[in-house]
C-alpha cells in the first residue's frame, strides 16, 4: 500500500495536524476489509476550498490498462485510490466513513447517489454548465447573495485595477513603440485586447491612465489606440461599454469565447501589442491526468448529488424526487429567469429559482476514476495541441496528478497568433509555477461563488509557449502583497 | 555517386527545366515524431549514429514527397539541421558554444567568437556530405541552401571583433570555402538565406557585401532568399522590401527569392521601380498558414507577377521553408503550387488570342 501525504507543511508547527490520529482509524478500517492492500493508494489532501466537490473520503477505481487494450482482465485487476481530505478529518468518524465507502463499492449504482451525467474526462462535465450559468446570470446570483462578484475576490477587488501595475505596463509599451517609430516600423493602428472584460473597471482604469501618460509622453499614441474589450457575455459587455463611455472612439467590443479568440479577432493576426487577461484561465474547463505506476491515466469524473441531499432539495422546492434531475436540466438550459416561466408551480419568482440553483450547486459532488490513456499523441489537449506536450512533465516528475488546463491552453495558443512580433501577453491568475506543487498542495477544483476554480498548469503553458516560439515567464504579482496571484508574461523569443 | 557523375547528372537535369519552374525554399515539414527524436538526441537518449539514420530516412521521404508533388528543383528539406543557425555556427572553427545541451532541438545555442576567425581555403562545415547524400537520392535538380553570414552573425552574442561588419565578413569567407567545395562536389544551385536581414534594414548594404564574398569565384547558379522570418511559423518582423533596394542590385546572385503570399503582392512594384534584370523566386504559398491554397489562387498570383517580370525570369516557390507545416499540408500546398504553375505555363504556350482568363488589375504601388 502506498500512502501519499501531500500537505506536508501542515504536519509541523504550532497548529500541526495530527496525522496519526487521522490515518490510524482509516488504516484499521482498511485492514478489516478483504481489499487487496497491495493494490491500494491512499492520497491525503488538504482541500482549502470551503466549497468543493469532495467528500471527506472518496474512492477512485484505477482501471486496468489491459481492459483498455481489449484484453480480458481479471476481476480484481483494478487498483484503487482512496482520497482523504485531511482538513475535514476531525469532523468525521473516519473508520465508519471508510467502512461505508468500501461497502458501497459492491452496491448497485445509484443507490446512494443521484447522478447528473455519465462519466466524462472533465471538460464536458455538467459542472461547466453550472459555471457557464453563473456568468450568464451573474446579476441574478449577485442579487440572491447580496454580494457583487468582485467582493468575493480575495482583497475585495480585482488586481487588474492596480494603478502601479497599469502604469508600468503602459510605460514599457511606450518604450517599444518609441523604438519602432524611430525605425519607421510602428503601425498606424495600435491594438490592445482585453479578454474577459468583466464590468469594464479594468478597461476604464487602463484607458484613463493611458490617455494621461500619453499626454505626458507627447507621442499621440492615444489617438492611434484601439482597445478591444472581449467577453463571453453580451450583457457584461454592455455594462463595460457604459463604463468606458469616455473613451468610446477608441473602444470596440466583441462577444467571444475566451478559448477561441481568433474566431472573432483573426483579422488582427500579428497586429496586437498587448493582450491583457485577468482571472480568466482559472475558470476555464480542464481535465486532469495522472501518472500512476508508470501508466498515464485520464481522471474521469461524474457529477452527482448525495441521495439524502437531493431528497432535501426536492422537498424544499416541491419537486418530485424522480423529476429533480430533469428540473436541474431545465435550470441549466433555460437559466433561472425562464425556469420560473417553465415551472411556475415550483418557482414563483426568480429569487426562488436562484435559491434552487444555489442549493443544487452547493450539493454537487464529483465521483472520480482513473482510465488508462491509449497514447499521448492521441490525446487532444486543445485544438492543435496534443498530449505529447505533457510528456516532459510526466516523465520528469514520476507519479503525479495534475490539471491539464485545457481551456486555458486553448485560449493561450489561440491568442499567441494575435501578437505583433514586439507584442506581449500579460495574464494575472493563480498559476502553478513549479510541478512540485502538485505533490504538496490541492489545486482544485473548488467552488468560488457559483463558478469553478482550478489552479492553472503554468509549467505546461510555459512548455507549449516555448514550442511556439515564446518566452513565458512567471512572477509574483508585484503590486500587492499576500496574494496568490501570479503574473504570466509571454513574448516572442529569439 | 561520384562527384563527376553528380555534376553531370545535375547539368543534364537542369537542361530540362520548364518555363516557370517550381522549387522549394529549403526546409520541409518536420514531423512531430522527428522533433521528438531530435530532442532525444540532445537529451542524450539516442546516439548520433541512430539520429543520422533517422535523418537519412526522413530526407528520402521528403525528396519523394517533392517528386510526387511534381516539384522541378528539390531540396533535402534541411532535415538534418536543428535550426537555421546552429547547424552552421556550431561547425565553423573558432565559434565557441559552451553549453551544447538543449531542452528542445530547435532552440538556439549561445554562441561566441572569442578570437578572430582564422581564414581557411578548405571547407569545414560538412555540407558537402549532405549534398552528396541528397544527390544520390534523386535525378531531379537540387537546390542547396544555407544561412548567410549576416543572419549567422546576429546569433553570435559576443565576439572578438570590435566592428560587427568584420565578423560578418569573416563568416562570409568561411561560407565561401564551403561553397567552393559544394560546387566541386557537383552542386549547381546554391541559395543563401538571410532570415534576419529584415529586422536590420539599415544593414542591407553590409549584408549584400558579405553575400558577394560568399559567392566570390564560385561558379554556381546563386539565389538569395530574404523573408520576414519563419521562426516557429511566425514572422519575426513586419515591413516592406523597400529596404533591400537599391543595395540588392549589387548582389552577385541570379535569383532573388522573396515572401509575398502572406504579406501581399504590393512589393512587386519594386521590380518596376528598380532595374532587377535577373530572376525572381516568387513566394506563392503562405507557409505560416495551414490553409491550403487552391491552384487557381497560385495561378492568379503568378499572373500578377508576370505583369512586372517576364516568364523566363520567374521561378515559383513557397514564401519560405515548409518546416512548420504538417506533412499532409505541405504536400497539398506543393501540389497546388505545381498545378497553378502548370496552368499559367499552359496559358503562356497558347497563342495570345486564345487566352480566356481576364488579366489581373494593373499593379500599382499601393496594391
Interface residues (C-beta under 8 A of the other chain):
Chain A: X183 X185 X187 X270 X377 X386 X388 X417 X420 X421 X466 X467 X468 X469 X470 X492 X494
Chain B: X32 X36 X104 X108 X201 X229 X231 X232 X233 X234 X235 X236 X237 X238 X239
